[in-house]
Amino acid sequence: MATQKKLKVKKWILSGELNSKNRTKDSILNNCGRLLDDSCSHVILGEVLFQATDNKFYTITVEAVIGLANPEYAKDCIERMKEEA
């Protein structure tokens, strides 16, 4: 998506285990990759490879994806943060 190439953080609401100093899409995904590596995410599923009925080979991986937040989830998080402040 062309619009996500320039995606930058304006304000962190919750940063979880991520470094809240991350401001760009690339720095966030790099941080996610390091966290996945450190937590040995490759052992969650193990090594997976299968051939499907279309005769192509497929694998399954664990990954981090930046996705648009559900508005209700965002609202609930912001309200919770205000209550905890």
N, C-alpha and C positions, 0 to 999 in steps of 0.2 A: 504494500500500500504506500503510495507516494506521501500521504499525509503523516504516516507514522515515522518516516525517515528522520524528520526533524523533531520528533517527540522529545520534550524536555520536562522535567519535574518543576512545577511552580511551587508546590508546598506538599511535604509529606504529611499525611494524616496518621498512618501506621506504617512502619517500615519493617516489621517482623524481624527477621534475622539479617536483613539487608543493611548495608551501610547507608545511612540517611544522607551522607555527603554525595552519593550518586545523584547526578542531575541529568544524565543523558541515557537514551535507550541502550546504547552500547555498553556504558559503564554498569548499568543495572544488569544486563544479560551476562556480562563478564562476572559480576559478583554472584549471580545465580549459578553460573557454571562452576565456580570455585566451591560454592556451598554444596552443590550436587556431588562434585568430586570428593569433597571432604567427608560427606555422609555416605560415601560408597553407594550411590544411587544405582550403580550398575548391578548390585546384588539383589535389588528389590524384585526384579523379574528374572534375573539370570540371563543366560544367553538364549535368545529366541530367534528362530528362523523357521519359516514354514512355506510350503508351496500351496497356492490356492488353486481353485478349480479353473482359474484363467491361465494357469501354468506359470505365473509370475511368482517370484520369491519375495516374501515380506518378513520384516522384523518389527519388534515393538520396543520403543524406547521411552524412558522417563525424561521429561524436559520441563523447562520453565518457559512460559508463554506470557507475554504482556497482552492482556485483553481488557476490553472496555468493562468497567464495573457496573453491576446491576445498580440502578439508582436507589433502590430500597436498601441495599447493603451499604452503599456509601452514606446514605442518610443515617442509618443505624449506627455506623462507626463514628460519624461526626458527633452525633448526640451522645454516645457513650463516652467519647473523649471529653466532651464538655462537662458531663456529670462527674468524671473522675478528676477534673481539674480543680 
